[in-house]
């Protein structure tokens, strides 16, 4: 006789999982999540983004550590949304798994922590048990709000404006297909590069503070494709930036990767963030004030180029 449990879905365990989550997030458990648009906006515009963590999840399996991948998921979504000047409001997640085990609990706890850092609500999500699944898969969805007249779209960027690069914590969540291939081909153990699981920085609180203090003309989240692909996305047509890759101290993990995999410099620049996780474009007269503010916040930044 067949039943759902022997086919791979444990209904009772699923109920217990939801009840446990309710102790951490009392608002979840309904058919949907709701949130009022905050007051104080004349013409509020909702800004949304969706993303995942790619094959970084494979390293979690190798390391048997899923404690920070949830924060990565939140970061990948929220760091995109804030590029328009939006304040994060809420987050939804999707987790695919073979079974509801402790790893899933670690993932969700990481998502909760990420939402706390980003100062937004986790409204709910979907955790699906998939027959025959051999690994976990994650996806996230984030929504923020911005006043229509305050949307940052790069249209006010002019020649002579300056690009400030803000430090990353490491690889963040991009380039891991190359990393997994490198580890496999060269028989490198994860323990030789534990920095590979360092969680992605969530820039939302810093960016919200900066927007209150300085004229930010454009922002770019440096993800897959590195600076060459992502920085131009915030620039008006016809303008470019010659990035000075010697302007900042490249974290050692990137040198280790480049040497271990015998990876060309151009390839490194087109795959990884190389130590710059987020970019701001500002008028030249506020550059140093902006950098001082970032430093007081506890992060490093560098002038990495000028708009031409």
MIDOSE-1310 file (N, C-alpha, C; in nm, 2 decimals, decimal comma, always signed):
residues 308
xxxx	+0,08/-0,12/+0,00/+0,00/+0,00/+0,00/+0,09/+0,13/+0,00; +0,06/+0,22/-0,09/+0,13/+0,34/-0,10/+0,07/+0,45/-0,02; +0,16/+0,54/+0,03/+0,11/+0,67/+0,09/+0,21/+0,78/+0,06; +0,17/+0,90/+0,10/+0,25/+1,02/+0,06/+0,39/+1,01/+0,13
xxxx	+0,40/+0,96/+0,25/+0,52/+0,96/+0,33/+0,63/+0,87/+0,26; +0,58/+0,75/+0,22/+0,68/+0,66/+0,15/+0,72/+0,71/+0,01; +0,64/+0,80/-0,04/+0,67/+0,86/-0,17/+0,76/+0,98/-0,16; +0,78/+1,02/-0,04/+0,88/+1,13/-0,02/+0,83/+1,25/+0,05
xxxx	+0,70/+1,26/+0,08/+0,64/+1,38/+0,15/+0,58/+1,35/+0,28; +0,64/+1,40/+0,39/+0,60/+1,37/+0,52/+0,51/+1,48/+0,57; +0,37/+1,46/+0,56/+0,28/+1,57/+0,59/+0,29/+1,61/+0,74; +0,30/+1,52/+0,83/+0,31/+1,55/+0,97/+0,44/+1,63/+1,00
xxxx	+0,55/+1,58/+0,94/+0,67/+1,66/+0,96/+0,66/+1,80/+0,91; +0,59/+1,81/+0,80/+0,57/+1,95/+0,74/+0,49/+2,04/+0,83; +0,39/+1,98/+0,90/+0,31/+2,06/+0,99/+0,40/+2,10/+1,11; +0,48/+2,01/+1,16/+0,57/+2,04/+1,27/+0,67/+2,15/+1,23
xxxx	+0,72/+2,14/+1,11/+0,81/+2,24/+1,06/+0,75/+2,38/+1,06; +0,63/+2,39/+1,01/+0,56/+2,52/+1,01/+0,53/+2,57/+1,15; +0,49/+2,48/+1,24/+0,47/+2,53/+1,38/+0,59/+2,58/+1,44; +0,71/+2,51/+1,41/+0,83/+2,56/+1,47/+0,87/+2,70/+1,41
xxxx	+0,84/+2,72/+1,28/+0,86/+2,85/+1,22/+0,78/+2,96/+1,28; +0,66/+2,92/+1,32/+0,57/+3,02/+1,38/+0,62/+3,07/+1,51; +0,71/+3,00/+1,58/+0,77/+3,04/+1,70/+0,87/+3,15/+1,68; +0,92/+3,15/+1,55/+1,02/+3,25/+1,51/+0,96/+3,37/+1,43
xxxx	+0,86/+3,34/+1,35/+0,79/+3,44/+1,27/+0,64/+3,41/+1,29; +0,58/+3,47/+1,39/+0,43/+3,45/+1,42/+0,34/+3,48/+1,31; +0,37/+3,56/+1,22/+0,28/+3,61/+1,12/+0,26/+3,51/+1,00; +0,35/+3,41/+0,99/+0,34/+3,32/+0,88/+0,23/+3,20/+0,91
xxxx	+0,20/+3,13/+0,80/+0,11/+3,01/+0,82/-0,02/+3,03/+0,75; -0,05/+3,15/+0,70/-0,18/+3,16/+0,62/-0,16/+3,13/+0,48; -0,26/+3,17/+0,40/-0,24/+3,14/+0,25/-0,16/+3,25/+0,18; -0,13/+3,36/+0,25/-0,05/+3,46/+0,19/+0,00/+3,55/+0,30
xxxx	+0,08/+3,65/+0,26/+0,14/+3,75/+0,35/+0,09/+3,89/+0,31; +0,07/+3,97/+0,40/+0,02/+4,11/+0,37/+0,11/+4,21/+0,44; +0,11/+4,33/+0,38/+0,19/+4,44/+0,44/+0,13/+4,57/+0,38; +0,11/+4,66/+0,47/+0,07/+4,80/+0,43/+0,19/+4,87/+0,37
xxxx	+0,17/+4,95/+0,27/+0,27/+5,04/+0,22/+0,29/+5,15/+0,33; +0,41/+5,17/+0,38/+0,44/+5,27/+0,49/+0,38/+5,41/+0,45; +0,34/+5,48/+0,55/+0,30/+5,62/+0,53/+0,42/+5,71/+0,50; +0,38/+5,83/+0,45/+0,49/+5,92/+0,42/+0,53/+5,93/+0,27
xxxx	+0,46/+5,85/+0,19/+0,49/+5,85/+0,05/+0,38/+5,92/-0,03; +0,41/+6,02/-0,12/+0,31/+6,08/-0,20/+0,28/+5,99/-0,32; +0,38/+5,94/-0,39/+0,36/+5,85/-0,50/+0,46/+5,73/-0,48; +0,42/+5,64/-0,40/+0,51/+5,52/-0,38/+0,52/+5,43/-0,50
xxxx	+0,64/+5,39/-0,53/+0,66/+5,29/-0,63/+0,72/+5,17/-0,57; +0,66/+5,05/-0,60/+0,72/+4,93/-0,55/+0,83/+4,88/-0,65; +0,93/+4,83/-0,59/+1,05/+4,78/-0,66/+1,07/+4,64/-0,62; +1,08/+4,54/-0,71/+1,09/+4,40/-0,68/+1,21/+4,34/-0,75
xxxx	+1,26/+4,23/-0,69/+1,37/+4,15/-0,75/+1,36/+4,01/-0,70; +1,41/+3,92/-0,78/+1,42/+3,78/-0,75/+1,55/+3,72/-0,79; +1,60/+3,63/-0,71/+1,74/+3,57/-0,73/+1,75/+3,44/-0,66; +1,87/+3,38/-0,67/+1,90/+3,26/-0,60/+2,05/+3,27/-0,55
xxxx	+2,10/+3,15/-0,51/+2,24/+3,14/-0,47/+2,32/+3,06/-0,56; +2,27/+3,01/-0,67/+2,34/+2,93/-0,76/+2,41/+2,80/-0,70; +2,53/+2,77/-0,75/+2,59/+2,65/-0,71/+2,68/+2,67/-0,58; +2,66/+2,78/-0,51/+2,73/+2,80/-0,38/+2,67/+2,70/-0,29
xxxx	+2,54/+2,66/-0,31/+2,48/+2,56/-0,22/+2,55/+2,43/-0,22; +2,63/+2,40/-0,33/+2,70/+2,27/-0,34/+2,82/+2,27/-0,23; +2,87/+2,39/-0,21/+2,98/+2,39/-0,11/+2,92/+2,38/+0,03; +2,80/+2,42/+0,05/+2,73/+2,39/+0,18/+2,72/+2,24/+0,21
xxxx	+2,69/+2,17/+0,10/+2,68/+2,02/+0,12/+2,81/+1,96/+0,15; +2,92/+2,01/+0,08/+3,05/+1,96/+0,10/+3,10/+1,99/+0,25; +3,07/+2,11/+0,29/+3,11/+2,16/+0,42/+3,02/+2,11/+0,53; +2,90/+2,06/+0,49/+2,79/+2,03/+0,59/+2,76/+2,15/+0,68
xxxx	+2,75/+2,26/+0,61/+2,72/+2,38/+0,69/+2,62/+2,47/+0,60; +2,50/+2,48/+0,65/+2,40/+2,56/+0,57/+2,36/+2,69/+0,65; +2,44/+2,73/+0,75/+2,40/+2,83/+0,84/+2,40/+2,97/+0,78; +2,47/+2,99/+0,67/+2,48/+3,13/+0,62/+2,42/+3,14/+0,48
xxxx	+2,38/+3,03/+0,41/+2,34/+3,04/+0,28/+2,20/+3,12/+0,27; +2,12/+3,11/+0,37/+2,00/+3,19/+0,38/+2,02/+3,34/+0,37; +2,13/+3,39/+0,44/+2,17/+3,53/+0,43/+2,21/+3,56/+0,29; +2,28/+3,47/+0,23/+2,32/+3,49/+0,09/+2,20/+3,51/+0,00
xxxx	+2,10/+3,43/+0,02/+1,98/+3,44/-0,06/+1,91/+3,58/-0,04; +1,90/+3,63/+0,08/+1,84/+3,76/+0,10/+1,92/+3,87/+0,04; +2,06/+3,86/+0,06/+2,15/+3,96/+0,01/+2,14/+3,97/-0,14; +2,14/+3,86/-0,21/+2,13/+3,87/-0,36/+2,01/+3,94/-0,41
xxxx	+1,90/+3,93/-0,34/+1,78/+3,99/-0,38/+1,77/+4,14/-0,34; +1,80/+4,16/-0,21/+1,78/+4,30/-0,16/+1,89/+4,39/-0,21; +2,01/+4,34/-0,24/+2,11/+4,43/-0,29/+2,08/+4,48/-0,43; +2,00/+4,40/-0,50/+1,95/+4,45/-0,64/+1,84/+4,56/-0,62
xxxx	+1,75/+4,53/-0,53/+1,64/+4,62/-0,51/+1,68/+4,76/-0,47; +1,78/+4,77/-0,38/+1,82/+4,90/-0,33/+1,89/+4,98/-0,43; +1,93/+4,93/-0,55/+2,00/+5,00/-0,65/+1,91/+5,11/-0,71; +1,78/+5,10/-0,69/+1,69/+5,21/-0,74/+1,66/+5,31/-0,63
xxxx	+1,72/+5,29/-0,51/+1,69/+5,38/-0,40/+1,58/+5,34/-0,31; +1,53/+5,21/-0,33/+1,42/+5,16/-0,26/+1,46/+5,12/-0,12; +1,36/+5,13/-0,03/+1,37/+5,08/+0,11/+1,31/+4,94/+0,11; +1,38/+4,84/+0,15/+1,33/+4,70/+0,15/+1,21/+4,69/+0,25
xxxx	+1,10/+4,62/+0,20/+0,98/+4,60/+0,28/+0,96/+4,46/+0,32; +0,96/+4,37/+0,23/+0,94/+4,23/+0,26/+1,01/+4,13/+0,17; +1,02/+4,00/+0,22/+1,09/+3,90/+0,15/+1,00/+3,77/+0,15; +1,01/+3,70/+0,04/+0,95/+3,56/+0,03/+1,06/+3,47/-0,02
xxxx	+1,05/+3,34/+0,03/+1,15/+3,24/-0,02/+1,09/+3,12/-0,07; +1,17/+3,05/-0,15/+1,13/+2,91/-0,20/+1,24/+2,82/-0,17; +1,22/+2,71/-0,11/+1,32/+2,61/-0,08/+1,27/+2,47/-0,13; +1,35/+2,41/-0,21/+1,33/+2,28/-0,26/+1,42/+2,18/-0,19
xxxx	+1,37/+2,07/-0,14/+1,45/+1,98/-0,06/+1,39/+1,83/-0,08; +1,48/+1,74/-0,05/+1,43/+1,60/-0,05/+1,35/+1,57/+0,07; +1,39/+1,62/+0,19/+1,32/+1,60/+0,31/+1,34/+1,72/+0,40; +1,25/+1,74/+0,50/+1,26/+1,85/+0,59/+1,35/+1,82/+0,70
xxxx	+1,48/+1,84/+0,68/+1,58/+1,81/+0,78/+1,64/+1,93/+0,85; +1,74/+1,91/+0,93/+1,80/+2,02/+1,01/+1,86/+2,12/+0,92; +1,91/+2,08/+0,80/+1,97/+2,17/+0,71/+1,87/+2,28/+0,66; +1,75/+2,24/+0,64/+1,64/+2,33/+0,60/+1,62/+2,43/+0,71
xxxx	+1,62/+2,39/+0,83/+1,61/+2,48/+0,95/+1,72/+2,58/+0,95; +1,84/+2,53/+0,92/+1,95/+2,63/+0,92/+1,94/+2,73/+0,80; +1,89/+2,68/+0,69/+1,87/+2,77/+0,58/+1,76/+2,88/+0,62; +1,65/+2,84/+0,67/+1,55/+2,94/+0,71/+1,60/+3,03/+0,82
xxxx	+1,67/+2,98/+0,91/+1,73/+3,07/+1,02/+1,82/+3,17/+0,95; +1,90/+3,14/+0,85/+1,98/+3,23/+0,78/+1,90/+3,34/+0,71; +1,79/+3,29/+0,65/+1,70/+3,39/+0,58/+1,64/+3,49/+0,69; +1,60/+3,44/+0,80/+1,55/+3,52/+0,91/+1,65/+3,63/+0,95
xxxx	+1,78/+3,58/+0,96/+1,88/+3,67/+1,00/+1,91/+3,78/+0,89; +1,90/+3,73/+0,77/+1,92/+3,83/+0,66/+1,82/+3,93/+0,65; +1,69/+3,89/+0,68/+1,58/+3,99/+0,68/+1,60/+4,09/+0,80; +1,65/+4,04/+0,91/+1,67/+4,13/+1,02/+1,78/+4,23/+0,99
xxxx	+1,89/+4,19/+0,92/+1,99/+4,28/+0,88/+1,94/+4,39/+0,79; +1,86/+4,34/+0,69/+1,80/+4,43/+0,59/+1,69/+4,51/+0,64; +1,64/+4,49/+0,76/+1,53/+4,56/+0,82/+1,41/+4,55/+0,74; +1,37/+4,43/+0,70/+1,25/+4,40/+0,63/+1,18/+4,28/+0,69
xxxx	+1,06/+4,25/+0,65/+0,98/+4,14/+0,70/+0,99/+4,02/+0,61; +1,00/+3,90/+0,68/+0,98/+3,78/+0,61/+0,83/+3,74/+0,61; +0,76/+3,76/+0,50/+0,62/+3,74/+0,50/+0,58/+3,59/+0,48; +0,67/+3,51/+0,43/+0,63/+3,37/+0,40/+0,71/+3,31/+0,30
xxxx	+0,67/+3,20/+0,24/+0,74/+3,13/+0,14/+0,68/+2,99/+0,11; +0,76/+2,91/+0,04/+0,72/+2,78/+0,01/+0,84/+2,68/+0,03; +0,82/+2,58/+0,11/+0,92/+2,47/+0,13/+0,86/+2,34/+0,07; +0,92/+2,30/-0,04/+0,87/+2,18/-0,11/+0,96/+2,06/-0,10
xxxx	+0,90/+1,95/-0,07/+0,97/+1,82/-0,07/+0,95/+1,76/-0,21; +1,07/+1,74/-0,28/+1,06/+1,69/-0,42/+1,11/+1,55/-0,43; +1,03/+1,46/-0,48/+1,07/+1,32/-0,50/+1,19/+1,31/-0,59; +1,29/+1,24/-0,54/+1,41/+1,22/-0,61/+1,52/+1,33/-0,61
xxxx	+1,49/+1,44/-0,53/+1,58/+1,55/-0,52/+1,71/+1,50/-0,46; +1,82/+1,55/-0,51/+1,95/+1,51/-0,45/+2,02/+1,63/-0,38; +1,97/+1,75/-0,39/+2,03/+1,86/-0,33/+1,92/+1,97/-0,30; +1,95/+2,07/-0,24/+1,86/+2,18/-0,21/+1,87/+2,28/-0,32
xxxx	+1,76/+2,36/-0,34/+1,76/+2,47/-0,43/+1,68/+2,58/-0,37; +1,73/+2,70/-0,38/+1,68/+2,82/-0,31/+1,65/+2,93/-0,41; +1,54/+3,00/-0,39/+1,51/+3,12/-0,46/+1,44/+3,22/-0,37; +1,46/+3,35/-0,40/+1,41/+3,45/-0,31/+1,34/+3,56/-0,39
xxxx	+1,25/+3,63/-0,33/+1,18/+3,74/-0,39/+1,17/+3,86/-0,29; +1,21/+3,98/-0,33/+1,22/+4,09/-0,24/+1,14/+4,21/-0,30; +1,07/+4,28/-0,22/+1,00/+4,40/-0,26/+1,04/+4,52/-0,17; +1,06/+4,64/-0,23/+1,09/+4,76/-0,16/+1,00/+4,87/-0,21
xxxx	+1,02/+4,99/-0,15/+0,94/+5,10/-0,19/+1,02/+5,23/-0,20; +0,99/+5,31/-0,30/+1,07/+5,44/-0,31/+0,97/+5,54/-0,36; +0,99/+5,67/-0,32/+0,91/+5,78/-0,37/+0,94/+5,80/-0,52; +0,84/+5,81/-0,60/+0,86/+5,82/-0,74/+0,96/+5,92/-0,79
xxxx	+0,96/+6,04/-0,72/+1,06/+6,14/-0,76/+1,20/+6,12/-0,71; +1,21/+6,02/-0,62/+1,34/+5,98/-0,57/+1,41/+5,86/-0,63; +1,34/+5,81/-0,73/+1,40/+5,69/-0,80/+1,54/+5,72/-0,85; +1,63/+5,63/-0,82/+1,77/+5,65/-0,88/+1,78/+5,56/-1,00
xxxx	+1,80/+5,62/-1,11/+1,81/+5,54/-1,24/+1,93/+5,57/-1,32; +2,02/+5,66/-1,26/+2,14/+5,69/-1,33/+2,13/+5,80/-1,43; +2,01/+5,86/-1,45/+1,99/+5,96/-1,55/+2,06/+6,09/-1,52; +2,09/+6,11/-1,40/+2,16/+6,24/-1,36/+2,31/+6,23/-1,36
xxxx	+2,36/+6,11/-1,39/+2,51/+6,09/-1,40/+2,57/+6,17/-1,51; +2,68/+6,24/-1,49/+2,74/+6,32/-1,59/+2,89/+6,29/-1,59; +2,96/+6,33/-1,70/+3,11/+6,32/-1,70/+3,17/+6,39/-1,58; +3,27/+6,33/-1,53/+3,34/+6,38/-1,41/+3,29/+6,33/-1,28
xxxx	+3,17/+6,27/-1,28/+3,12/+6,20/-1,15/+3,21/+6,09/-1,12; +3,21/+6,05/-0,99/+3,31/+5,96/-0,94/+3,24/+5,83/-0,89; +3,31/+5,71/-0,92/+3,26/+5,58/-0,88/+3,34/+5,54/-0,75; +3,26/+5,52/-0,64/+3,31/+5,46/-0,52/+3,28/+5,32/-0,51
xxxx	+3,38/+5,23/-0,49/+3,36/+5,09/-0,47/+3,36/+5,06/-0,32; +3,26/+4,98/-0,28/+3,25/+4,94/-0,13/+3,29/+4,80/-0,12; +3,37/+4,76/-0,02/+3,42/+4,63/-0,01/+3,32/+4,52/+0,00; +3,36/+4,40/-0,06/+3,28/+4,28/-0,04/+3,34/+4,20/+0,07
xxxx	+3,27/+4,09/+0,11/+3,32/+4,00/+0,21/+3,39/+3,89/+0,15; +3,40/+3,88/+0,02/+3,46/+3,77/-0,05/+3,39/+3,75/-0,18; +3,37/+3,63/-0,22/+3,30/+3,60/-0,35/+3,15/+3,64/-0,35; +3,09/+3,65/-0,23/+2,95/+3,67/-0,22/+2,88/+3,54/-0,28
xxxx	+2,80/+3,55/-0,38/+2,73/+3,43/-0,43/+2,74/+3,41/-0,58; +2,86/+3,45/-0,63/+2,87/+3,44/-0,78/+3,01/+3,38/-0,81; +3,01/+3,31/-0,92/+3,13/+3,25/-0,97/+3,15/+3,11/-0,92; +3,05/+3,05/-0,85/+3,07/+2,92/-0,79/+3,07/+2,80/-0,88
xxxx	+3,01/+2,81/-1,00/+3,03/+2,71/-1,10/+3,17/+2,69/-1,13; +3,24/+2,80/-1,15/+3,39/+2,79/-1,18/+3,46/+2,74/-1,06; +3,42/+2,78/-0,94/+3,49/+2,74/-0,82/+3,47/+2,59/-0,80; +3,35/+2,54/-0,82/+3,32/+2,39/-0,80/+3,40/+2,31/-0,90
xxxx	+3,41/+2,36/-1,02/+3,49/+2,29/-1,12/+3,64/+2,29/-1,09; +3,69/+2,41/-1,04/+3,83/+2,42/-1,00/+3,86/+2,32/-0,88; +3,77/+2,31/-0,78/+3,80/+2,22/-0,67/+3,80/+2,08/-0,71; +3,71/+2,04/-0,81/+3,70/+1,91/-0,86/+3,82/+1,87/-0,94
xxxx	+3,85/+1,96/-1,04/+3,96/+1,93/-1,13/+4,10/+1,92/-1,06; +4,12/+2,01/-0,97/+4,25/+2,01/-0,91/+4,26/+1,94/-0,77; +4,15/+1,87/-0,74/+4,14/+1,79/-0,62/+4,18/+1,88/-0,50; +4,12/+1,99/-0,49/+4,14/+2,09/-0,37/+4,03/+2,06/-0,27
xxxx	+4,06/+2,05/-0,15/+3,96/+2,03/-0,04/+3,91/+2,16/+0,00; +3,78/+2,16/+0,03/+3,71/+2,28/+0,08/+3,78/+2,34/+0,20; +3,84/+2,26/+0,29/+3,90/+2,31/+0,41/+4,02/+2,40/+0,38; +4,07/+2,39/+0,25/+4,19/+2,47/+0,22/+4,14/+2,62/+0,18
xxxx	+4,01/+2,63/+0,16/+3,95/+2,77/+0,13/+3,82/+2,79/+0,20; +3,82/+2,78/+0,33/+3,69/+2,80/+0,41/+3,63/+2,93/+0,38; +3,70/+3,03/+0,33/+3,64/+3,16/+0,31/+3,53/+3,16/+0,20; +3,53/+3,05/+0,13/+3,43/+3,03/+0,02/+3,29/+3,04/+0,07
xxxx	+3,26/+3,01/+0,20/+3,13/+3,02/+0,25/+3,10/+3,14/+0,33; +3,19/+3,24/+0,33/+3,16/+3,37/+0,39/+3,03/+3,43/+0,33; +2,94/+3,47/+0,41/+2,81/+3,52/+0,36/+2,82/+3,65/+0,29; +2,73/+3,68/+0,20/+2,73/+3,80/+0,12/+2,69/+3,92/+0,21
xxxx	+2,75/+4,03/+0,19/+2,72/+4,15/+0,27/+2,58/+4,20/+0,22; +2,50/+4,24/+0,32/+2,37/+4,31/+0,29/+2,40/+4,46/+0,30; +2,39/+4,53/+0,19/+2,42/+4,67/+0,19/+2,31/+4,77/+0,22; +2,19/+4,71/+0,24/+2,07/+4,79/+0,26/+2,08/+4,90/+0,37
xxxx	+2,12/+4,86/+0,49/+2,12/+4,96/+0,60/+2,22/+5,08/+0,57; +2,33/+5,04/+0,51/+2,43/+5,15/+0,48/+2,38/+5,24/+0,37; +2,32/+5,18/+0,26/+2,27/+5,26/+0,15/+2,15/+5,35/+0,20; +2,07/+5,30/+0,28/+1,96/+5,38/+0,33/+2,01/+5,51/+0,40
xxxx	+2,12/+5,48/+0,48/+2,18/+5,60/+0,56/+2,24/+5,69/+0,46; +2,31/+5,64/+0,36/+2,38/+5,73/+0,26/+2,28/+5,81/+0,18; +2,17/+5,75/+0,15/+2,06/+5,83/+0,07/+2,01/+5,94/+0,15; +2,01/+5,93/+0,28/+1,96/+6,04/+0,37/+2,06/+6,16/+0,38
xxxx	+2,19/+6,13/+0,34/+2,29/+6,23/+0,36/+2,36/+6,29/+0,24; +2,36/+6,21/+0,13/+2,44/+6,25/+0,01/+2,36/+6,23/-0,12; +2,39/+6,31/-0,22/+2,33/+6,29/-0,35/+2,39/+6,17/-0,43; +2,33/+6,06/-0,41/+2,37/+5,93/-0,48/+2,31/+5,93/-0,62
xxxx	+2,39/+5,93/-0,73/+2,34/+5,94/-0,86/+2,31/+5,81/-0,93; +2,38/+5,70/-0,88/+2,37/+5,57/-0,94/+2,43/+5,47/-0,85; +2,38/+5,34/-0,86/+2,43/+5,24/-0,77/+2,43/+5,11/-0,86; +2,53/+5,02/-0,82/+2,54/+4,89/-0,89/+2,58/+4,79/-0,79
xxxx	+2,50/+4,68/-0,80/+2,54/+4,56/-0,72/+2,63/+4,47/-0,80; +2,75/+4,44/-0,76/+2,85/+4,37/-0,84/+2,83/+4,22/-0,81; +2,76/+4,16/-0,91/+2,73/+4,02/-0,90/+2,79/+3,94/-1,02; +2,72/+3,84/-1,07/+2,78/+3,77/-1,18/+2,81/+3,86/-1,30
xxxx	+2,93/+3,84/-1,36/+2,98/+3,93/-1,46/+3,07/+4,03/-1,41; +3,09/+4,04/-1,28/+3,18/+4,14/-1,22/+3,15/+4,28/-1,25; +3,25/+4,37/-1,22/+3,24/+4,51/-1,25/+3,21/+4,54/-1,40; +3,28/+4,47/-1,49/+3,25/+4,50/-1,63/+3,11/+4,49/-1,68
xxxx	+3,04/+4,40/-1,62/+2,90/+4,38/-1,66/+2,80/+4,46/-1,58; +2,83/+4,48/-1,45/+2,73/+4,54/-1,37/+2,74/+4,69/-1,35; +2,86/+4,75/-1,35/+2,87/+4,89/-1,34/+2,80/+4,97/-1,45; +2,82/+4,92/-1,58/+2,75/+4,99/-1,69/+2,60/+5,00/-1,68
xxxx	+2,54/+4,91/-1,61/+2,40/+4,90/-1,60/+2,34/+5,02/-1,53; +2,42/+5,10/-1,45/+2,36/+5,22/-1,39/+2,41/+5,35/-1,46; +2,47/+5,33/-1,57/+2,52/+5,45/-1,64/+2,43/+5,49/-1,76; +2,42/+5,62/-1,79/+2,34/+5,66/-1,91/+2,41/+5,61/-2,03
xxxx	+2,34/+5,60/-2,14/+2,40/+5,56/-2,27/+2,50/+5,66/-2,31; +2,62/+5,61/-2,36/+2,72/+5,70/-2,41/+2,83/+5,73/-2,30; +2,81/+5,69/-2,18/+2,91/+5,72/-2,07/+2,97/+5,59/-2,03; +3,10/+5,60/-1,99/+3,17/+5,48/-1,95/+3,26/+5,51/-1,83
xxxx	+3,32/+5,41/-1,77/+3,41/+5,43/-1,66/+3,53/+5,34/-1,69; +3,65/+5,39/-1,68/+3,77/+5,31/-1,69/+3,81/+5,28/-1,54; +3,78/+5,15/-1,51/+3,80/+5,11/-1,37/+3,95/+5,09/-1,34; +4,00/+5,14/-1,23/+4,13/+5,12/-1,18/+4,14/+5,00/-1,09
xxxx	+4,18/+4,89/-1,14/+4,17/+4,76/-1,06/+4,29/+4,76/-0,96; +4,37/+4,86/-0,96/+4,48/+4,87/-0,86/+4,44/+4,96/-0,75; +4,32/+5,01/-0,75/+4,28/+5,12/-0,65/+4,25/+5,06/-0,52; +4,22/+4,93/-0,51/+4,18/+4,87/-0,38/+4,27/+4,74/-0,36
xxxx	+4,27/+4,70/-0,23/+4,34/+4,58/-0,19/+4,25/+4,46/-0,22; +4,29/+4,38/-0,31/+4,22/+4,26/-0,35/+4,23/+4,15/-0,24; +4,11/+4,10/-0,19/+4,12/+4,00/-0,08/+4,20/+3,88/-0,13; +4,27/+3,82/-0,03/+4,36/+3,71/-0,06/+4,29/+3,59/-0,13
xxxx	+4,16/+3,57/-0,10/+4,09/+3,45/-0,15/+4,09/+3,45/-0,30; +4,08/+3,57/-0,36/+4,08/+3,58/-0,51/+4,22/+3,54/-0,57; +4,33/+3,58/-0,50/+4,46/+3,54/-0,55/+4,48/+3,39/-0,54; +4,42/+3,33/-0,43/+4,43/+3,19/-0,41/+4,36/+3,11/-0,52
xxxx	+4,24/+3,17/-0,55/+4,16/+3,10/-0,66/+4,23/+3,12/-0,80; +4,28/+3,24/-0,82/+4,35/+3,26/-0,95/+4,47/+3,17/-0,97; +4,55/+3,15/-0,86/+4,66/+3,07/-0,87/+4,63/+2,92/-0,88; +4,53/+2,88/-0,80/+4,50/+2,74/-0,79/+4,43/+2,69/-0,92
xxxx	+4,35/+2,78/-0,99/+4,29/+2,74/-1,11/+4,36/+2,78/-1,24; +4,47/+2,85/-1,22/+4,54/+2,91/-1,34/+4,44/+2,99/-1,42; +4,37/+3,08/-1,36/+4,27/+3,16/-1,43/+4,32/+3,30/-1,47; +4,30/+3,33/-1,60/+4,35/+3,45/-1,66/+4,29/+3,57/-1,59
xxxx	+4,36/+3,69/-1,59/+4,31/+3,81/-1,52/+4,18/+3,86/-1,58; +4,17/+3,86/-1,71/+4,04/+3,90/-1,77/+3,92/+3,82/-1,73; +3,95/+3,69/-1,71/+3,84/+3,60/-1,67/+3,81/+3,63/-1,52; +3,90/+3,65/-1,44/+3,88/+3,69/-1,30/+3,79/+3,81/-1,29
xxxx	+3,82/+3,91/-1,37/+3,74/+4,04/-1,37/+3,60/+4,02/-1,42; +3,58/+3,92/-1,51/+3,45/+3,90/-1,57/+3,36/+3,80/-1,50; +3,42/+3,74/-1,40/+3,34/+3,64/-1,32/+3,32/+3,68/-1,18; +3,42/+3,74/-1,11/+3,42/+3,77/-0,97/+3,41/+3,92/-0,94
xxxx	+3,37/+3,95/-0,82/+3,36/+4,09/-0,78/+3,50/+4,15/-0,74; +3,60/+4,06/-0,71/+3,74/+4,09/-0,68/+3,75/+4,18/-0,56; +3,65/+4,19/-0,47/+3,67/+4,27/-0,35/+3,58/+4,39/-0,35; +3,51/+4,42/-0,46/+3,41/+4,53/-0,46/+3,27/+4,47/-0,48
xxxx	+3,19/+4,49/-0,38/+3,06/+4,43/-0,38/+2,95/+4,52/-0,42; +2,97/+4,65/-0,41/+2,87/+4,75/-0,44/+2,93/+4,88/-0,48; +2,88/+4,95/-0,58/+2,93/+5,07/-0,63/+2,83/+5,19/-0,62; +2,89/+5,30/-0,59/+2,81/+5,43/-0,59/+2,87/+5,52/-0,69
xxxx	+2,78/+5,60/-0,76/+2,83/+5,71/-0,84/+2,78/+5,84/-0,78; +2,88/+5,93/-0,75/+2,84/+6,05/-0,67/+2,91/+6,17/-0,74; +2,86/+6,29/-0,72/+2,93/+6,41/-0,77/+3,07/+6,42/-0,70; +3,17/+6,48/-0,77/+3,31/+6,48/-0,71/+3,32/+6,56/-0,58
xxxx	+3,23/+6,66/-0,56/+3,24/+6,74/-0,44/+3,20/+6,66/-0,31; +3,13/+6,55/-0,32/+3,09/+6,48/-0,20/+3,17/+6,35/-0,18; +3,26/+6,32/-0,27/+3,33/+6,19/-0,26/+3,39/+6,16/-0,13; +3,47/+6,25/-0,08/+3,54/+6,22/+0,05/+3,45/+6,22/+0,17
xxxx	+3,35/+6,31/+0,17/+3,25/+6,30/+0,27/+3,18/+6,17/+0,28; +3,15/+6,12/+0,16/+3,08/+5,99/+0,14/+3,17/+5,88/+0,19; +3,29/+5,88/+0,16/+3,39/+5,78/+0,20/+3,41/+5,78/+0,35; +3,41/+5,90/+0,41/+3,43/+5,91/+0,55/+3,31/+5,85/+0,62
xxxx	+3,19/+5,87/+0,57/+3,07/+5,82/+0,63/+3,07/+5,67/+0,62; +3,11/+5,61/+0,51/+3,12/+5,47/+0,49/+3,22/+5,41/+0,59; +3,33/+5,47/+0,61/+3,43/+5,43/+0,71/+3,37/+5,43/+0,85; +3,30/+5,54/+0,88/+3,24/+5,55/+1,02/+3,14/+5,44/+1,04
xxxx	+3,08/+5,39/+0,93/+2,98/+5,29/+0,94/+3,05/+5,15/+0,96; +3,18/+5,15/+0,93/+3,25/+5,02/+0,96/+3,29/+4,95/+0,84; +3,29/+5,01/+0,72/+3,33/+4,95/+0,60/+3,43/+5,03/+0,52; +3,50/+4,96/+0,43/+3,61/+5,03/+0,35/+3,55/+5,06/+0,21
xxxx	+3,61/+5,17/+0,15/+3,57/+5,20/+0,02/+3,69/+5,27/-0,05; +3,68/+5,27/-0,18/+3,79/+5,32/-0,26/+3,73/+5,40/-0,39; +3,80/+5,50/-0,43/+3,77/+5,56/-0,56/+3,82/+5,47/-0,67; +3,73/+5,41/-0,75/+3,78/+5,31/-0,85/+3,77/+5,36/-0,99
xxxx	+3,71/+5,48/-1,01/+3,71/+5,53/-1,15/+3,63/+5,66/-1,16; +3,63/+5,72/-1,28/+3,56/+5,85/-1,31/+3,48/+5,83/-1,43; +3,36/+5,88/-1,43/+3,27/+5,87/-1,55/+3,32/+5,96/-1,66; +3,32/+5,90/-1,78/+3,37/+5,97/-1,90/+3,27/+5,97/-2,01
